[in-house]
């Protein structure tokens, strides 16, 4: 009978946490190798196996306007140095959407404070708003995809029974790329590869709510 009671308590406790869901909103900055530091906002949903372990998914949005210096230098080498024109041709507006499956483990360090470690894998969806080569005043859109992964650590401070404040640092790894052709009447068709190293450090703060 004693063993039956213990088994019931353990099963009930597991199901209790298994039914606990959480949602988090995170804001911060992401220093991507290809584009530099920009704003990032994210949403994270998940289920708790127990009070210190959860799994779930996340979707982030990172935006950055910049001049692709690697591409501008390629234009200089092939078509001659014209900094103003070639930098305009290389002007880029990136919209990056990492979509991840995540796991997080917490370690209590104080009465209301826990350290946590997190990791995730998924895909990186990159939307590139770039300039038309022949008419640089005209914008065009292109999509690129790549596998991505992320590891990080942070602190969670309990505000109340169903809410906590988050502060975290992540390292993100991904390198989407795509190719396109430029039809120059003097040189002919040339193919350019545009690769975006979206690896870098991400620093964010946010709130998680349990329901």
Buried (B, 14 or more C-beta within 10 A) or exposed (E): EEEEEEEEEEEEEEEEBEEBBBBBBBEBBBBBBBBEBBEBBBBBBBEBBEEBEBEBBBBBEBBBEBBBEEBBEBBBEEBEEEEEBBBBBBBBBBBBBBBBEBBBBBEEEEEEEBBBBBBBEBBBBBBBBBBEBEEBEEEEEEEBEBEBBBEBEBBBEBEEEEEBBBBBEBEBBBBBEBEEEBEEEEEEEBEBEBBBBBBBBBBBEBBBBBE
